[in-house]
Amino acid sequence: MKYLLSLFLLSVAMQAQSFTASSSALPDAPSQQLFWTVDNKVNISILAGFVAADAITTQRGLNQGLREVNPVMRPFVTRGAAGEAAGSALGFGAGVGVVYLLHRSHHYKAERTTMRMIVAGEGGFVANNIIAIR
């Protein structure tokens, strides 16, 4: 029964691909979407707020005797506020840069998904810091 169902679905998929559009009914090429949409502005603003909150809570945790767990950020955050600012700026720029590259390569769905995952991850880091310093 599985093989019969698989064969049926495969034949339906093949038939669906054989339909062609008439040459006169082709739509115009879609225009390129803008990167600075309201959605991206809001997401990038939220990300900037989370990065700032992460920097503040990380420095408070370090002052209370905790240590940075992320080995990539450890050299930055142990240099004080200036190092924290540099590391946060690099991380923020990398995140927005990846999203922009996805946008430029016309992967709009991946762009939105990646931005939301970055925002959610940074929010998780802030929540973890707040729990640790309480």
N, C-alpha and C positions, 0 to 999 in steps of 0.2 A: 504494500500500500504506500510506503514511503517513497519507493522508487517511482511509482505511478504519479504521485503528487509532485515529486521533483521534476519529472519529465513534463508534466502539464505546466508547471510554473515556468520552466525553461522555455517551452514553446510559446507561451504567452509573452514572455519577455522578448523573444526573438521577433514575434509579430509586431510588438509595439515599436521596435526599432526600425521596422521596414517602412513605416509611414513617412512620407516626405512632404514637406510643405511646398506649395507652388512658389516659383521664383518671384512672382509679383507681390506676394503677401509677406515678404520679409520685413520685419520691423526695423526702424532706425536703430543704429547702435546706441546702447545706453550711455548716458553721460556719466562721467566719473563723479562719484560721491565725494562730498567735502569731508575732510578729517575733523574739523572743528565744529561738529554738530553739537546740539544741546546735550545729547547723551554723553558724548566724549568729554565735553567741558565739565559736566557734573561728576563723571567718574574720575577724571584727572584731579579735580578739586578735592574729592573725597580721599583719593590716594595721597595727595599732598598733606592733607590733615592727618591721615594715619601715619605717614612717614614722620611728621613732626611729633606726633604723640609717641611713636616708637622711640624716637631719639630722646625725648624727655624722660620717659619711663625707664629706658635703658641706663641713662646717666644716674637717675635716682637709685636704681638697683645696684649699680656699681658703687655708689656712695654708701650703700648699706652693707657692702661686703659680698654681694653676689658677683658672678662673673659672666661674661658674654659666652654664650654657647656656640654661636655661629663662628666657625674658624675663619671665614672670609672677612667678616666685619670686625673680628677681635683686634687686629692691628690698628684699625681706625678708632674704635671706641675707647681704647685704652690711652689715647692721646688727648683726652679731654673733649671739650665742646667743639673745638676746631676740627679735630679728627672725626668726631661724630657727624659734624655738618658735611664734611667732605665725603664720608662713606654714605651718608643718607642721600646726598646729591647724586653720587654715582649710581646707587641703587634705583633711585627715582628715574634718572635719565635712562638707565638700561631698560626699565619696565616700559616707560613711555616709548622708547626707541623701538622695542620689539613690536609693540602695538602699531606704531607708525609704519614699520616695514611690512607688517601684515596688511595694512590698509593700502600701501602703495602697490602691493602685489595682488590687489583685488580679492583678498581673502577676508571679506567683510564679516562673515559669521565667525570666523576664527578670531578676528580682531575683537569683536564684542565679547566673545567667550574668554579670551585671554585677559582682557582688561578686567572683567568681573572676577576672574580667578585671582589676579594679582591683588585687587582690592580686598577680596575675601581673605587671602593669605596674610596680608598686612594687618587686617583687622584682627585676625587670630593671634598674630605676634603681639599686638598691643594688649589684647585681653590676657594673654599669657604673662606679659610683663606686669600688668596691674595685679593679677592674682599673686605673682611672686613677691611683689614689694609690699603687700598688705601684711 
